[in-house]
Amino acid sequence: MEVDADLARVLDDFKGESKPIGMCCIAPTILAKRFGAKGVNLTVGMSGGDEDVWPYSGAAGACEAMGAKHTDADVEEVVVDLENKIVTSPAYMKNAEPHEVHGSVGRMIKGVMDLI
């Protein structure tokens, strides 16, 4: 997996200027690739469990393989890495109802706003 050069530059700029970064669903894997060696803490949902509920749970292991610390989180939770100013939420990594995903994304946005 390669991170697009323009996106990598933007992420590096945000991190270098201590601006908060929010990502949800599968997008935190990009953070794992870019900043995993720095030990970022993030979530892409659950690392195991019922595959009908968490069909993409293998993404957690992929994030850890890139050096990130993965924290299991259900759709109503966010993971905030205060040191790196990163907020992540599972969103559609869970087979959840649309209103649950909406809430997941909203909590991620609120988490980012709280870091400003």
C-alpha positions as CSV (number, residue, x, y, z in Angstrom):
1,M,0.0,0.0,0.0
2,E,1.3,3.4,-0.9
3,V,-0.1,6.7,0.3
4,D,-0.7,9.2,-2.5
5,A,2.0,11.9,-2.5
6,D,-0.3,14.8,-2.2
7,L,-2.2,13.2,0.7
8,A,1.0,12.3,2.4
9,R,2.2,16.0,2.1
10,V,-1.1,17.2,3.6
11,L,-1.0,14.7,6.4
12,D,2.6,15.6,7.2
13,D,1.8,19.3,7.2
14,F,-1.2,18.8,9.5
15,K,0.9,16.7,11.9
16,G,3.9,19.1,11.7
17,E,1.6,22.0,12.6
18,S,-0.2,20.0,15.3
19,K,-3.5,20.3,13.6
20,P,-6.0,17.6,14.4
21,I,-6.8,14.8,11.9
22,G,-10.0,12.9,11.8
23,M,-10.6,9.7,9.8
24,C,-13.3,7.1,9.9
25,C,-14.2,3.8,8.3
26,I,-11.2,2.3,6.4
27,A,-9.4,5.6,6.1
28,P,-7.4,5.2,9.4
29,T,-5.3,2.5,7.6
30,I,-3.8,5.5,5.7
31,L,-2.7,6.9,9.0
32,A,-1.3,3.6,10.0
33,K,0.8,3.5,6.8
34,R,2.0,7.1,7.1
35,F,2.5,7.3,10.9
36,G,2.5,3.8,12.2
37,A,6.2,3.9,12.9
38,K,5.5,6.8,15.2
39,G,3.1,4.6,17.2
40,V,-0.2,6.3,16.4
41,N,-3.3,5.0,18.2
42,L,-6.4,4.5,16.0
43,T,-9.4,2.3,15.4
44,V,-11.0,0.7,12.4
45,G,-13.5,-1.0,14.7
46,M,-13.1,-4.5,16.2
47,S,-10.2,-6.8,15.7
48,G,-12.4,-9.9,15.9
49,G,-15.8,-11.0,16.6
50,D,-18.8,-12.0,14.5
51,E,-17.8,-11.7,10.8
52,D,-21.4,-10.8,9.9
53,V,-21.2,-7.8,12.2
54,W,-17.5,-6.9,11.7
55,P,-16.7,-8.1,8.1
56,Y,-13.5,-6.1,7.9
57,S,-12.0,-6.9,11.2
58,G,-8.8,-8.0,9.5
59,A,-8.0,-4.3,8.9
60,A,-7.1,-3.9,12.6
61,G,-4.3,-6.4,12.2
62,A,-3.1,-4.7,9.0
63,C,-2.9,-1.4,10.9
64,E,-0.8,-3.1,13.6
65,A,1.4,-4.7,11.0
66,M,2.2,-1.1,9.8
67,G,3.2,-0.2,13.4
68,A,0.1,1.5,14.6
69,K,-1.6,0.7,17.9
70,H,-5.1,-0.4,17.2
71,T,-7.8,0.0,19.9
72,D,-11.0,-1.9,19.5
73,A,-14.0,0.4,19.3
74,D,-17.7,-0.2,18.6
75,V,-19.6,2.1,16.3
76,E,-20.7,4.4,19.1
77,E,-17.1,5.0,20.2
78,V,-14.1,7.1,19.0
79,V,-10.5,6.6,19.7
80,V,-8.6,9.8,20.4
81,D,-4.8,9.9,20.2
82,L,-4.1,13.1,22.1
83,E,-0.3,12.9,21.5
84,N,-0.7,12.8,17.8
85,K,-4.0,14.8,17.6
86,I,-5.8,12.0,15.7
87,V,-9.5,11.0,16.1
88,T,-10.8,7.9,14.5
89,S,-14.1,6.0,14.4
90,P,-15.3,2.7,12.8
91,A,-18.3,4.0,10.8
92,Y,-19.1,1.5,8.1
93,M,-16.5,-1.0,9.2
94,K,-19.4,-2.5,11.2
95,N,-22.6,-3.7,9.5
96,A,-24.5,-1.0,11.3
97,E,-27.6,0.9,10.7
98,P,-27.2,4.2,8.8
99,H,-28.2,6.3,11.9
100,E,-25.4,4.5,13.8
101,V,-22.8,5.3,11.2
102,H,-24.0,8.9,11.1
103,G,-23.5,9.1,14.8
104,S,-20.0,7.5,14.5
105,V,-18.9,10.1,12.0
106,G,-20.5,12.9,14.0
107,R,-18.6,11.8,17.1
108,M,-15.4,11.7,15.1
109,I,-16.0,15.3,13.9
110,K,-16.8,16.4,17.5
111,G,-13.6,14.8,18.6
112,V,-11.6,16.7,16.0
113,M,-13.4,20.0,17.0
114,D,-12.6,19.4,20.6
115,L,-8.9,19.3,19.7
116,I,-8.9,22.7,18.0
